[in-house]
Amino acid sequence: MKKANGTRSGEVIISVRGLDVGFGDHLVLNHLDLDVYRGEVLGVVGASGSGKSVLLRSIVGLLPRRAGTVSVFGKDVRAQSEEQRILIERRWGVLFQDGALFSSLTVSQNIQVPMREHLKLPQKMMDELAALKIAMVGLPQSAAAKYPSELSGGMRKRAGLARALALDPEIVFLDEPTSGLDPIGAADFDDLVGKLQQTLGLTVFMVTHDLDSLYAICDRIAVLGDGHVLVEGTIKTMLAFDHPWVAAYFKGPRARAVSV
């Protein structure tokens, strides 16, 4: 059942306006507009190739844009000096698909990568902070000394989430966080994200294809299609929206018959 929305404010924390992103002659995002509010969990869905991960990577600066603006914390990220841009980027964390951990580093060392990049802390303190993040995501402390190849898929995702939380961010970007997990593992991960969001007051931008995640933890949903946002709102809004893909996704054979 969807969580009660007790954390979202009216403050826009991410504002995307007129965003164009493409590869060669193919325009993936075409004049896309989207707002994300402080304290909410926003689920971003769409058909394969609709640009969900492209949008996430464009917001965090990993893909160039041809036009448009991305403002985070009220500032156009691209218009900032390098020093100011780094300060903004320190206030978000990213969990990529399958964790995207460095294979040659242990879990603890992976978590410490952002600390080494942005902070000047003694090794003992970084070890203690890494241990705290490991506990926060529900991993045993024995995972600290393990390498990614020694972890299950679910454990790698939790380790990646611990790294995303390394600098105590205000925003967390999640790219298909439940992909590849069995239903129980996916439900446990949804529960973890929901609890962390409420405990830490996070804003969560979650790219997903998992309908259960939308019902379990999302305050709002944005559906991408034809290069822009087709519709945004609650599950109730999705069920009432007249569009072939949206109807097939939310009312199709695998849709959930629950009250919203």
Phi and psi in degrees as a GROMACS rama.xvg file:
@    title "Ramachandran Plot"
@    xaxis  label "Phi"
@    yaxis  label "Psi"
@TYPE xy
-63.675  140.828  LYS-2
-69.888  153.753  LYS-3
-71.3874  142.244  ALA-4
-91.2363  96.7043  ASN-5
-115.674  6.89562  GLY-6
-119.603  -22.3925  THR-7
-66.9526  136.409  ARG-8
-109.093  -179.848  SER-9
-88.3336  3.51719  GLY-10
-81.3093  125.602  GLU-11
-79.7976  119.113  VAL-12
-99.5533  -26.0237  ILE-13
-131.226  128.441  ILE-14
-128.295  120.291  SER-15
-112.51  127.367  VAL-16
-133.897  125.885  ARG-17
59.0842  37.257  GLY-18
-78.6541  123.293  LEU-19
-116.113  124.992  ASP-20
-137.472  132.337  VAL-21
-149.686  170.867  GLY-22
-130.64  113.854  PHE-23
63.9036  -127.472  GLY-24
-87.8527  -2.92751  ASP-25
-97.1971  118.908  HIS-26
-93.884  112.683  LEU-27
-82.131  -47.3216  VAL-28
-113.148  127.733  LEU-29
-124.717  97.8323  ASN-30
55.8566  50.0941  HIS-31
-82.1911  135.947  LEU-32
-119.051  139.072  ASP-33
-162.603  138.795  LEU-34
-115.804  143.101  ASP-35
-122.531  130.888  VAL-36
-97.3569  145.271  TYR-37
-58.3808  132.34  ARG-38
86.5151  -0.353901  GLY-39
-97.4271  161.759  GLU-40
-107.053  111.58  VAL-41
-102.995  122.693  LEU-42
-96.2727  127.966  GLY-43
-109.664  118.548  VAL-44
-126.787  170.365  VAL-45
162.757  166.948  GLY-46
-64.6546  161.992  ALA-47
-57.2492  131.803  SER-48
84.3286  5.93874  GLY-49
-78.4232  -12.4179  SER-50
104.567  19.4729  GLY-51
-61.1108  -55.2291  LYS-52
-69.6492  -30.3549  SER-53
-62.3662  -41.4431  VAL-54
-63.145  -46.682  LEU-55
-58.7746  -48.5442  LEU-56
-68.097  -28.7588  ARG-57
-70.5178  -40.7008  SER-58
-62.2394  -42.6341  ILE-59
-85.4539  3.23722  VAL-60
87.1593  15.1739  GLY-61
-89.9438  -13.3155  LEU-62
-127.589  136.883  LEU-63
-73.1192  152.171  PRO-64
-115.123  148.527  ARG-65
-86.0257  -27.2155  ARG-66
-159.86  164.084  ALA-67
99.2633  173.999  GLY-68
-128.487  149.821  THR-69
-126.644  113.12  VAL-70
-109.139  130.753  SER-71
-127.015  131.942  VAL-72
56.7664  32.9071  PHE-73
80.7305  8.90224  GLY-74
-125.804  134.368  LYS-75
-68.2246  110.674  ASP-76
-59.5448  -44.2451  VAL-77
-68.9573  -23.4273  ARG-78
-83.1174  -5.17793  ALA-79
-84.5985  158.399  GLN-80
-66.7594  163.665  SER-81
-58.9322  -40.5447  GLU-82
-62.8945  -45.0854  GLU-83
-68.3154  -36.904  GLN-84
-63.1248  -40.7447  ARG-85
-64.1089  -39.8722  ILE-86
-62.6672  -37.6283  LEU-87
-67.7083  -45.5465  ILE-88
-64.3919  -26.3613  GLU-89
-67.8391  -16.1207  ARG-90
-93.6604  7.81525  ARG-91
-133.674  158.799  TRP-92
-130.404  153.786  GLY-93
-129.573  131.013  VAL-94
-109.316  111.557  LEU-95
-85.9846  168.422  PHE-96
-57.838  136.728  GLN-97
61.6684  16.2524  ASP-98
89.9426  -34.1079  GLY-99
50.6884  45.4572  ALA-100
-80.77  153.989  LEU-101
-74.7238  119.528  PHE-102
-66.3682  -24.4395  SER-103
-89.1767  -1.28023  SER-104
-112.783  149.246  LEU-105
-71.9707  170.998  THR-106
-57.9816  -46.8871  VAL-107
-60.3977  -42.5404  SER-108
-67.1493  -36.9183  GLN-109
-61.075  -43.9781  ASN-110
-64.6578  -30.9684  ILE-111
-81.0004  -9.39714  GLN-112
-55.9664  -50.1733  VAL-113
-63.5967  -32.8234  PRO-114
-65.2101  -42.0865  MET-115
-67.6252  -32.7253  ARG-116
-74.4532  -36.6609  GLU-117
-114.962  -18.701  HIS-118
-123.225  158.527  LEU-119
-116.356  92.1884  LYS-120
-124.807  148.363  LEU-121
-64.8871  152.36  PRO-122
-57.3843  -40.8598  GLN-123
-60.0911  -40.6916  LYS-124
-67.386  -40.5349  MET-125
-63.5685  -38.5883  MET-126
-62.2868  -41.5679  ASP-127
-68.0586  -40.4137  GLU-128
-66.3562  -39.8854  LEU-129
-62.3584  -40.2427  ALA-130
-63.4913  -37.5729  ALA-131
-64.9926  -44.0318  LEU-132
-66.0863  -37.1908  LYS-133
-60.6082  -42.4996  ILE-134
-67.1104  -37.9251  ALA-135
-60.647  -34.5816  MET-136
-95.2066  8.51716  VAL-137
80.6114  20.9884  GLY-138
-93.3511  148.425  LEU-139
-70.1009  152.225  PRO-140
-63.4793  -21.1821  GLN-141
-65.188  -18.1093  SER-142
-71.7662  -19.1768  ALA-143
-56.5973  -39.1656  ALA-144
-92.6292  0.828466  ALA-145
-86.9887  154.818  LYS-146
-94.5272  157.109  TYR-147
-51.9866  -35.9335  PRO-148
-65.6689  -17.041  SER-149
-92.9652  1.42335  GLU-150
-107.31  153.379  LEU-151
-73.9152  168.713  SER-152
-59.6962  -42.0282  GLY-153
-65.2694  -37.6239  GLY-154
-68.8311  -36.2484  MET-155
-63.6411  -40.2479  ARG-156
-64.4494  -40.3984  LYS-157
-66.6076  -38.5443  ARG-158
-64.7756  -39.6584  ALA-159
-64.2754  -36.3409  GLY-160
-67.5047  -38.9047  LEU-161
-60.5997  -40.1417  ALA-162
-66.1657  -38.9549  ARG-163
-62.1265  -27.5938  ALA-164
-92.3557  3.79581  LEU-165
-56.9183  -36.9529  ALA-166
-103.314  20.052  LEU-167
53.2819  60.2046  ASP-168
-72.5835  162.945  PRO-169
-92.9027  -26.1248  GLU-170
-123.031  138.142  ILE-171
-123.801  127.049  VAL-172
-99.9731  126.39  PHE-173
-119.571  122.914  LEU-174
-106.777  104.702  ASP-175
49.9064  58.4308  GLU-176
-66.1217  -24.4666  PRO-177
-103.034  3.56999  THR-178
-60.859  131.251  SER-179
85.4548  -3.8552  GLY-180
-93.3796  148.522  LEU-181
-71.6774  164.932  ASP-182
-54.5777  -38.734  PRO-183
-68.7697  -44.7434  ILE-184
-63.4117  -38.0694  GLY-185
-65.8276  -42.5682  ALA-186
-64.0563  -39.6398  ALA-187
-64.1045  -38.7246  ASP-188
-69.5296  -40.0691  PHE-189
-58.1159  -44.7573  ASP-190
-61.837  -40.5174  ASP-191
-62.5174  -47.5561  LEU-192
-61.0866  -43.5791  VAL-193
-61.8602  -43.0207  GLY-194
-67.6597  -41.9643  LYS-195
-64.7235  -39.8856  LEU-196
-60.9955  -44.9582  GLN-197
-72.1398  -39.5339  GLN-198
-70.0318  -42.0093  THR-199
-97.7409  -6.40213  LEU-200
68.433  33.8143  GLY-201
-73.879  154.181  LEU-202
-100.759  128.553  THR-203
-118.59  124.053  VAL-204
-108.456  107.978  PHE-205
-120.14  112.54  MET-206
-80.7201  128.657  VAL-207
-154.541  161.535  THR-208
-119.648  3.00601  HIS-209
-88.2434  107.047  ASP-210
-61.1995  -35.9053  LEU-211
-61.9658  -37.635  ASP-212
-63.6966  -37.8029  SER-213
-62.4553  -41.8714  LEU-214
-72.2591  -35.5109  TYR-215
-76.1156  -43.1721  ALA-216
-133.422  -7.65002  ILE-217
-87.2777  134.858  CYS-218
-80.2376  -40.1071  ASP-219
-139.443  162.862  ARG-220
-131.389  140.782  ILE-221
-121.327  124.851  ALA-222
-102.464  123.914  VAL-223
-94.9607  143.654  LEU-224
-173.707  145.552  GLY-225
56.2418  29.6736  ASP-226
86.1471  0.0225004  GLY-227
-144.84  -176.563  HIS-228
-83.3113  116.224  VAL-229
-72.8392  -42.6774  LEU-230
-160.064  149.544  VAL-231
-139.747  147.386  GLU-232
152.009  -159.116  GLY-233
-84.3195  175.166  THR-234
-55.5235  -41.2646  ILE-235
-58.7905  -40.0055  LYS-236
-63.6694  -41.3523  THR-237
-62.4993  -43.0879  MET-238
-66.5435  -26.0384  LEU-239
-93.1879  -8.68959  ALA-240
-81.3443  131.446  PHE-241
-94.561  89.9139  ASP-242
-150.481  135.962  HIS-243
-54.6142  -48.2706  PRO-244
-70.0067  -43.0565  TRP-245
-61.532  -42.902  VAL-246
-65.1897  -41.7349  ALA-247
-65.5968  -36.4024  ALA-248
-73.316  -47.5016  TYR-249
-90.4613  -16.1543  PHE-250
-123.772  5.03447  LYS-251
-74.4968  -169.559  GLY-252
-57.7258  -28.9741  PRO-253
-101.633  9.35173  ARG-254
-67.4716  161.004  ALA-255
-99.1711  130.081  ARG-256
-93.8343  75.835  ALA-257
-131.054  158.059  VAL-258
-77.7111  147.453  SER-259
